[in-house]
Amino acid sequence: MELIVTEKDNAARRIAEILSEGGHGVERTNGVNIYRWGDTRCIGLSGHVVGVDFPPEYSDWRNVQPVELSEASVVKTPTKENIVAALKSLARDADEAVIATDYDREGELIGKEAYELIEEETDVPIKRVRFSSITEREVRDAFANPDDLDFDLAAAGEARQIIDLMWGAALTRFLSLTAGQLGNDFISVGRVQSPTLKLIVDREREIQAFDPDDYWVIYGDLAKDDEAFEAQYFYEGEDGTENERVWNEADADAADEDLRGATSASVESVRRRTRTDDPPAPFNTTQFIRAAGSLGYSAQRAMSIAEELYTAGWITYPRTDNTVYPEDLDPEELLETFADTGAFGEDAASLLEQDDIEPTEGDEETTDHPPIHPTGEIPGRQDLGEDEWEVFELVVRRFLATCAEPATWAHLRVVATANGRSLKANGKRLVEAGYHAVYPYSSASENFVPEVEEGDDLDLSGVRLEAKETQPPRRRGQSRLIETMEQMGIGTKATRHETIQKLYDRGYIENDPPRPTGLAMAVVEAAEQFADHVTDEAMTARLEADMDAIAAGEKSLDEVTDESREMLQRVFEDLHEHREEIGDFLRTSLKADKTLGPCPECGDDLLVRRSRRGSYFVGCDGYPDCEYTLPLPSQGEPTVTDEVCAEHGLGHVKMLAGRSTFTHGCPLCKADEADQTEDRVIGTCPECGAEDGGELAIKQLRSGSRLVGCTRYPDCDYSLPLPRRGDIEVTDDRCGEHDLPELLVRDDEDDDEPWELGCPICNYAEYQERQAASAIEDLDGVGAKTAEKLAAAGIESLSDLSSADPETVAGDVQGVSADRLRDWQAEVTDTEAAD
């Protein structure tokens, strides 16, 4: 039996379809899909199914000094036991095996992990196949020409795993223990994430330290024969440069007065020129992420979609540094393929009319993978979700743009004078659209200036003086941050977007563009003061270079990891010397980040705290002498904002809960409001009303939440949730099923359109259905519209999805293929296994 191992289930299914010509079947082993045809079995992993960790004796944070981890051995343990068991079971019956994981450092390591698992069970030939797109031609070519596993490349990936584990675990434990931040609130540090975080913090410091300067600009409207255009005042500086900003208010007022006193301006000079605008280079990973970011996709989301398109065979491998198409790519042949499609046919056909098709080239040429481009296997619009189609179209149109001709712009510069003051206008007009005709993502905006000649008199009107301030540097968006990481040698094309996502997940950054939290500022400052190697990009760049050397066979895994261990031990020499200072600094900084204001009972600080059960509350820093507390909502993670309550002097609290994030406000105001609000009885409790006389009442809780609950609480804990905002109105209409009044919720800002909440029991049942739909929307590629279509087909929860027949559902739901449904089912399985 031939055993084929791929990196993911959807890749296994795709390869099975190609090699079996659609004649494969599917069976399940340990909850894992096994694709079979003839005497061949194909299994998809779930990325790494084996992880590196320290032996169990190092697991107790309090009994193991963090520096000891720099000398600890590393063991490999299964992380996806069901997949490992299924792979081993297949290996025992195999006569040969083929590793078909992604072709990069990480994919080679995943392939080596599978290689070792197979070797534990049997001694059979194991080959390696490599491809850059999962298309029929490339897959068949790869399997016809198998190679051997590249153990050097895999060792480079393994070195990264070991070094990241060692540095991350040791430094995380040290800072967390020193600051007393354990449990779920530990302080996470990483080899790549720390210098990345420093980039974000440094930019925030620039913004905070920025001192704006005042300046003024003056505009006026010029016109010739009723054709108006805007011009800007400028003056010549001492160095001969043109300046539009006036830095002295008196000078600005004088220029404004002179221009307002004129009704015409005389054209002093006219300059015409033509400029060529070259098409963009092919997509590498970084530039793809940047372009997708301009469409509103986070780096993580953009790469996730690209990987789905790659696995389906629509685009080439999305992790690449290459910006030069390979010699065996025939751009004319690929254009002819697109010329037969409805979505891109007209644009592709127009490019084929060119005399010569010479695609653009970038500065970076590598031999592992080509730039990201479409494969020529083209999905129907109905086969992809909205996000997938948008990203696919971006990749297609980038390819079209690289095959297009340059654009040509006509520029017209006009300088005129009025009362001795100079005005200028710069017009531009697109003469030849070139690549802009097929690539709408780049700016092709024009600026109209009419044809004028020297000596012409122009009407002058609408003079306006605008006061402005210089602006601080902008925060880097995710794509710009990834570009900066690439320039500084931080991380790799495969990991940079994941590093940024980790910073979000661990509470170091928020919003987009990323903004550092108080915790981030404190951790970076502590590292800079006491162990600057932790945030030094040169150190992590050196380690990346060492891993490249391993891949090239110039260094060994042990050599590089031993050097890293020695480097980490030197870092700990500095850390131990300043242990108390670091602890004091972090505790002070973290306390400031959680401080709301004065305690109303003792005057000490009120802090956001976390109970042993994991819930958040507000407690006094004077505990145990002062036991004053205030509750916080149970949903989300609290953060103290800059807004302060005018009555109590306490900072407002925002609860971070993803799409459900909300502002709680002043906790004391919420508690006072609840204390002053009487319960409103609306009916009989369905749990205990008949036997014990319990009644349902609308209750306002001190945490800010509202609910319908039993008046016999805590003896009866029956309750139903209510919205946090708006005035609740009890109507005279009653529910026929539960004999409870219908409720309305009136928003103060929209009194005319209240929310018809209805019967609270019926509403809660509907809420549970919406939560199930929301869980479906959390799957990759499922938006609100797709969730609605699935619900109409009877798929309203993850359990419905897991038990559904993909072929049947695909027939009922337009735009969702059976393959896509199987992908979602596999994602649900992976999530449940992780839980």
N, C-alpha and C positions, 0 to 999 in steps of 0.2 A: 504494500500500500504506500502511495506517495502522500506525504503530509506537507501542506503549505501553511505557513504562519505569516499573517499580516499584522499590521500595527493596531488596526481597529476593525470592528465588526463590519462597518459599511464598506471598508476596503476589501475585506474577505468576500463579501457578497458580490461586489463589482468584479473582482478577479474571477470568481466562480462563474459569473454570467459570461465573461469573455472566453475563458478557456473551455467551458462546457457548451458554448454556443447556445446558452439558455436552457440547457437540459439538466441542470442541477436540482437536487432536492435539499431539504433542510431538516435536520434533526436537532434535538436539544440534549445536551449533556451537562449536568450541574448548572442548569440555567443558562448555558452558553450555546449560541447557534453554531452548528457544524454544517458546512455546505459540502455535499457529496455528489460525485458523478463518477461512474466507472469505478476504478480502483484508487480514486483520489479523494482526500478529505482536506478541507480548508477551514482554518479557525482564525478568528480575529481576536487579538488581545485587546486590552484597554489601556494603551500606552505602557508604562512601566507596571508590570505585575509583580516585580520583585523590588524591594526598597533597601537602602542601606541605613543602618542604625548602629548604636552602640550596644554592647552586650548588656543583659539585664542588670548586672551589678552596678551599672553607671546611671540607672534610671532615677535614683533618689536625689533630688536636687540638693537637699540639705546635708546629706552625708557624703557627697562627692564634691571636691573642690573643682570649680569650672576649669581651671588650668589643667586638671588631670585629663580632660577630654582631648587635649592636644597630643597626648601620648597613647590614647586608648585605641585598641583595635576596632575594626569595623566589621559587622556581620551583615549578611544578606538574608532577608526574610520575605516570604510571600506577602504581598499587599492585597492581591485579589485571589484568594484561595480557591474560589470556584473555578476561575479560569486556569490557574496553575494545575489543578486536579484534572481538568478536562484535557489540557495539553499533554500531561504525562500519560493519561489513559490512551490517547491517540498514539503517542510516541511508542508505546509498548507493542503496537501492531504495525509500526511503520517499517518499510524496507529502505526508504530514503526520505529526506526532508529538504524543504526549500524555505529559506528565510526571505520574505518579501516585504519587510518593513520599509518605512520611508528612508530615503538615501540622504542622511545628514548625520551629524555627530550623535544626536539623540536617538535617531532611528537605528544607527549601527549598534548602539549600546542596548537598545531594546531587543534587537536581533541577537546580540550576544547572550542576553539573559535567556531568551528562548532556546538558543543553542545549548547552553549549559543545562537547562531543565530537560531537554531531550537526551543529552548525553548521560544524565543521571539514570535514565530508564533503558537506554539501548545504545548500541554501537553501530550506527548506520551512517552512510555518507550524508553530509549536510552541505548544501550549496546556498549561494546568495544570488538573488536577482535584484537589479536596480533599474529604476525608471523615474522619469521626471513628470510624467502624466499618466493617469490610469486610463489610457485609450487602448483600443483593440490593437493597433499597430505596435505601440511601445511595449505593451504587456507581452504580446506574443514574441516580439523580438527579444525581450529580456529573458523569457523562459527558454527561448531557443539558444541563448548564449549565457548560461549561468557562470558565476564567478565564485570566488571564495570570500568569506567574511573578512572585513578589514579590521583586524584586532587592534591595530594602532589607533584607528579612528574611534573605535569603541572605548579604548583605554582613555582617550582624551575626555570622552563623556563621563566615564567612571571617575576620573580624577576630579572633574567638576563636582560630581555628586559628593565625593568624600570631603573635598575642601569646603564646599558650602555647608555640609553637615557640621564639620568640625568648627569652623569659624562661627556659624550661626548659633549652634547650640552652646558653645563655650561663652561667647559674648552675651548672648541672651540671658543665660543663667546668671552671669556675673552682675550685669546691670539690674536685673530683676531682683536678685537677692539683696544687692546693695541698697536698692531703693525700697525694699519691702513690698514689691509689686509681684505677687504670686497669683496662682489660680488663673482665671480668665483675663486678668489685667496685667499679665507679664509684659515686659518690654522686649519687643522683638528686634533683633539686629541681624543683618546679613551682609555677606561679602559684597554683593552687587547692590542690594537695596540701600545700604547706608550711604555710599557715595552718590547714588541717585537722589536720595533724600536730601543730601547736602546741596545738590544743584537747586532743588526747589526751595530750600531754606535760604540759600544765598540770594536768590532772586527776591524772595520776600523781604529780606533785610534791606536790599537796595530800594525796594518800594517804600518800606517804613522810614528809611533814612532820607528819602528824597525831599528836597526843599524846593518847592516850585518858584519859578520866576515869572513876573508879570510881563506880558508883551501885548502889542496891538497890531492888528492887520486891517487894511483898508481895501474895500472892493468898490467897483463902480460898473455901471452898465454902459457899454458902448454900442452904437447902432449905425449901420449903413443901409440906407434905403429900407428902413423898417426891419432890417435883419439884426436882432439884438444878440449880444454875447457878453459874457462876464470877463472883466479884466481886473488885475490886482496891482496895487501900488507897490513899487520897489525903489530902492535907492542903492547907490554904489558905495561899498565899504572902502575903508582905507587900503585894503589889499586888492581892490579891484573886483571883488565878488559882488554878485547881486544879492540883496537882502530884502526879504518880504516882511520880516518881523521887525517892528519898531520897539526898542527897549526902553525908551523914555516917553512918558505920557505927554509931556509938553510938545515934543517933536511930533508925536502922533496927532495931537490936536491941531498943530500948525498945518501939517500935510492935509488933514481932513478938511480944514477950513479953506485951504487953497483949492482943493478939488471941488468942494461944494460951491465955490464961487465961479466955477467954470461951467459952461453949457456945451462946450465942444472940446475935442481933442484932435491934434494933428498927428497923422501917422509918420513916425520918424524912420522906421525900418520894417521891412518885411523879409522873412527868411523862409524858404521852402526847401524841404529835403524829404527823401524817401528812405525808410528804414525797413530792413528785413527782420522778420520775427521767426526764428527757427522752431520747428516742431520739438516736442519734448523727447527725452531719451526713454527707452523701455523701462518698465517698472522693475525695480528691485523691491525688497520687502519694506524698507524704510519709506521710499517714495510712494509705494502703494498705500501704506498706512496714512501718510500725509494727505494723499488725495481722497481717501475714504473719510478721513477726519473732516475734510471740507464739506462732506455730505452729511455730517452729523454722527458718524460712527466712532465709538471709542476704539482705541487700538486693539483691545481684547476682542471686541465684537467683530471688528473688521477681519481679524485673523481667523476667528472662528468660522465666519462665513466663507472666507477664502479656502479654508481647509475642507469644508463641505463640498464646495465646487470642484476642488481638486480630486477628492475621493470619488465624486460622481463622474469624473472624466471630462469636465467642461473646461478647466483651466490647468495650467502646469503647476508644479510644486511652488507653494507661495513663500517658502523660506529660502531666499537667495540674495546674494550680494551682486549678482551679475547684471550688467546693463548693456550687454552686447549679445545680439541673437547669434546662435550657433550657425555654422556654415551649412548644415543640412536642413535648416529651416528655409522653405521656399515661400516667401511672402506673397508672391503672385498666386500660388496654389491656394494658400489660406484665404486670400481675398476672394478668389473665385468661389470658395465654399460659402462665404458670407454673402456673396452677390445673389445667391439663390434664396435668401431669407427675406421675410417681410420686414423685420425690425431694422436690419442693417443693410439690406440689399441695395438700395439706391446709393448710399454712401460708399459701399465697397465697390460698386460698379463704376462710380465716378473716379475712384483711385486707379482702377484698372485702365482707364483711358489715358493715364500719364505715359509719356514717352519712355520713362525709365523709373523703376521702383527700387530705391535704395534706402532701406530703413535707417533711422538714426542710430547712433551708438553713444553710450555713456562712457564714463572714465574707467569703470571697473569691469574687468573681464575675468571670469573664473571658469573652471571646467566641470564643476559638480552639477549645477542646474542652470538652465537658461533663465533669462528674465521672465517674469510672470506674463503670460500671454494666453489667449484662448487656444484650445487644442484643435478646433475645427469640428469637434462633435458638439452640436448646437442643441440646447434644450428648447422645447416649446415654452412659450410664455407661461402656459398653464402648469408647467412642471416645476416651477420655482415659486417660493414665497416672494412677497414684495421686496424685502430686504435683499434676498439672494439675487433677484433679477437686477436690482439697482447696482449691486456690486459686480455682477457678471457684465452688465452693460458698461460699467466703468472700465473693466479690464479689456473688453472688446474694443471700446473706443480709444483706449490708450494705444492698442496695437494699430488701429486704423490711423491714428495721429502720427505714429512713428513712420508710417509708410506714405504720409502726405507731403505735399510741398510746403515750403515756408510761406508765411503770410507776408503781405506787403502793406505798409502803412505810409500814408502821405501826411507829413507834419507841416504845420504852418504856424510860424511865430510872428506876432505883431507887437510892435512897441510904439506907443503914442505918448504925447506930452500934453498936459493941460496946466496952465498957470505955472509952468516950470517944474511940474511934478510928472514922474514917469509912470506909465501903466503898461502892463504886458498881458498878453493872452496867448495861450498855446492850444492850438486845435490839432486834432488828429482824426484821420478818416481811413477806414479799412478799404484799401484798393483791391487787393486780392486776398480772399478769405483764407486760402491755403488750408492748413490743418484745423483752423477754427471751425470750418464747415462740418467737420466730423467729430470734433472734440469740444463740446459746449462747456466744459468745466473750467477752461481758462478764460480770462477776461478778454472780451473783444469790444469793450465799450468805446464809443466815439465821443469826441468833444467838438461841437460845431463852432467854427470861426469862419465868417464869410470871406470871400476873396476881396482883398483891399490892396491898394498900391501906395507907395511912398508919396506923401504930400496930400493924401485924402483927408478931408475933414469929417470926423465922426461925431455924432451926437453923444453927449455924456449926461447921464442921469443916475438916480438911485445910489448915490455915494453913501457908503455905510462904514462906520468905524466899529470894530469888534474887539473887545478886551478879552484876552485869553491868558492861560497859564501853561507853562511847560508841564508835561505829563511824565509821571514815573515810568520806568520800563514796564512792559507788559509781562504778566505771568505767561510762562510757556504753556501752550496747549500740549496735549499728549503727543501728537505727531512731532511737534517742534522739540519736545523733550527727548523723544527717541532719536531724532536727528543729532541732537547735542550729545547724547550718550554714545552714538555711533562715532562721532568725531573724536570723542575723548577715550574711546576704547573701553567703555563700560558695558559689560554684558555682550550678548551676541544677537544676531538677527532673530534667532529662535526664542530668546528669553526676555528681550527688553520690554515688550508689551506685558508679559507676565509679571515682571518686576513691578511695573507701575500698578497693576491690578492688586498685587500683594500690599502695596503701600495704602491703597484704598481700604482693603479688607482689614488691615491691622490698625486703622484709625489714625494713620500718620498724615493723610491728605484728604481733602474733601473738595467738592465742586469740580467743575471743569471750565477753564483751565485749573489744574491742581493747585490748591492752596494748603500750606502746611498747618497742622493743628498745633496747639500749645505743647502737646506731648512731643511732636516732631522737633520743634524748636529746642526743647529741653534736651532731648537725646543727642541732637547734633552738637549743641554747645558743650555738653559734657564730654563727648568724644573729642571735640577739637581741643579742649583744655587739657585733657588727661591722657588721650590715646589717639592722636590724629591719624595714625595708620588706618583706623577703622573706617574713616570717611575719605581717605585719600584715593582719588581715582587712579593715580599712578600705580598703586599697589594692585588694585584689581585688574588694571590693564596689563600689568606684568604677568599676572597669573593666567589671563586669557592668552597671552603670547606663549606662555609655557605649555598650555594645553594644545595650541596649534603645533608646537614643537613635538609633542607626543604624537599627534596625528601624522606628522611628517616622518616619524621614526627617529627624530633627533634627540629625544629625551624619553626616559621611561616613566611609567606611572609612579613607581616608588620614589624615584628621584624628585619628581615635582611635589608629591605629597609630603615627602620628608622636608623639603625646603619650606613648604607652607607651615608645617608643624613648628619648625624653628622660628619662623617669622611670628607666628601666633604666640609662642612662648616669650619672645621679646616684647610683644605688646602687653602681655600680662605682667611683665616686670614693672612697667609704668603704671598699670592699673592697680596693682597691689600696693604700690607706694602711696597712691592717692585714694585708697579705698574709702576712707571716712569722708574726705572732701567730696568725692563723687556721690556718695550716698546722701550727704547733706544737700548738695546742689540739686540732685534729682528729686528728692522729697520736697524741697522748697518749690521747685518749678512745677512739679505735678500737683502740689497742693494749690498753688496759685491758679492753675488751670481748672480746678474743681471748686474754687471758692465763689460763693454767691454774694456774701455780705454778712453784716452783723447778726448775731443771734438775738432775737427779741427778749430772751430771758436773762442771758448773762453777758452779752456784748462780745463774746468770742466769735470766731468765724463759723459760718454755716458752710458745710462742704457736701458735694455729691458723694455719697458712699454706696457701697455694695454689700448686701447681706451675704451670709454663708450660703443661702439658697440661690444666690445669683440675681436677686431683684435689687433695683436701685431705690434709694431714698435720700432725703436730705437730713444730715445729722450734725450736731454741734462738735466742733473741734475740742471743746472742753470736756467731752465724755471721758471718764464716767461721772465727773462732778456735775455735769449738766447733761441731762438725758433728753433734751428737746429734739424732736424729729418732725419732719413733714414728709408725706408720701409723694411718690412720683408715679406717673403712668407705668403700667406693666409692659406696654409695647414700645420697643425701640431702646436705643442707647442714648443717655442724656449728655448734652454738651452745654456749657454755659456761654451765652452770647454776650455781646457788648451792650445790649440794651438793658437799662436798669429801671426797676419799678420806682416811680416817683414817691409812692406812699411808704414803702418799706425799705427802700435802698438795696434790694436784692436783685441780682442779675437774673434775667429771664432764661428759661431753660428750653432748649429745642431737643426733641426726641428724634434721633436719627433711625429711620426704619425703612431705608430704601425708597420705593415709590410711595410708601405710606408715611414719610417723614412729616412731622407737624411741630408747630411751636406751642409749647405748653404754657409759657408765660411765667409770671411770678408764682412760685409754689405757695407762698403764704396767702396771696390773694385767692388762689383756688381753694385753699383750705377754709378761709374765712367765708367765702361764698357758699361752700357746702354746709358750714355750721349754721348759716343764716337761712338756709333753704329747707322748708318743711316737705316731708314726703307727701305725695299725692296718690291716694288710693284709687285704683281704676277697676278692680275686680277681684275675683276669687282665685287663690293660688291653685293651679291644677295638680300640684303635688300633695299638699296637705290641707287644702281648704275644706274638703268634705269631712275629714275626721277631726282636725284640730283648729279649724276656723282661720287658717292663714289667708292673708290677702296680698294681692300684688299691688305694689306702689312704685311710682316714678321716684328714683332716689338720685341725689347728687352726692358723689363721693369726694372726699378730701383730696384724692389724687387727680381730680379734674374729670374723671370719667363719670358717665351717667348710665343708669341701667333701670330695668324693671325688675324688682326683686321682692321676695317674700318678706312680710313684716315680722315673721317669726325667726328671722336670721339671728343667731347662727344655728338654731335648731333645724331650720329648713334653709338650704342654700340655693333654692331654685332661683335662677336669674336669666335675664335676656339683655343683650347689649343695646345701647342707644347711641346715636351720633353724639360727638363731643360738642358740636357747635350748633347754634340756632336755638330759638325759643320753641319749646314743645307745647303744642296745643291739643287738648283732649276734646274730640268732637262728639256729637250726639249719635253718630253712626256707629253701629256695633257689628262685630264679626259674627256671622251666623254659625260658624263652627265652634269658636272658643268663647263667645259671649263677652268679648273685651271691646272697649271703644277703639275706633280708628284714630290714629295719631297723625298730626301734621307737624312739620318742622319748618319754622319760618326763619329765614336768614335775614339779619338786620339790613343787609344791603339789597335785598330783593324780596320785599314784602309781598309783591304781586304774584309771585310764583312759588308757593310753599311746596316743600317736598312731602308728598303723600306717603307717609311711612306705613299707614294702615295698621292692622292688628299686629302687636309686637311679636306674637308667637309665629304668625304667618311670615312676618318680615324676617325673623331669624332663620326660618327654614330657607327663604330665598337667599339670605346672606351666606349660608353654608354652601348653597349651590354656586354662588358667585366665587367663593373661595376655591372651590374645586376647579372652576374655569380659570381662575388666576394661576393655580398650580400648573395648568396646561400651558398658559401663556409664558411661564418661566422656562419652557423648553426652547432650545435653540431653533430660531426661525419661525416660531409661532407668535403671531401678533393678535390683536383683538379681533380682526376680521376673520382670520383663520380659525380662531377659537369659536367664533359664532358659527362658522360653517360646520365645524366638528360637532358642536352642541346640537345643531339641527339634524345631524346624522346619528345622534344618540351617544356621542362621546363627550361626557360632561365632567369626567374626573380621570385621574391617572389610572385608577383601577379599570375604568371603562376602556381606556386606551390599551392597557396591557392585555386585556382579554379579547380585543377586537380582531377581526380578520382583515389584514391590510388590503387585500384585493377587493373585498366587498366595500370597505369604507372608501377606497380610492374611486370606486365607481359611483359613489354617492356624493363625493365632495370634489367640486371642480377646483383645479389648481393644486391638489395634493396627490402625489403619486404613492403607490404601494411601497416603493423603496423608502420614501421619506417617512412614512408611517412606521416602517420597521426600524429606521434610525431613532425615532422618538421612543419606540418600545424599548430599544437597547439602552437609551439614555435613562429611562425610568428604572430599568433593571440595575444599571450601574449605580444610580442614586440610592436605590433601596439596599444594594449590597454595601455601599459606603456607610449608610446609616446603621 
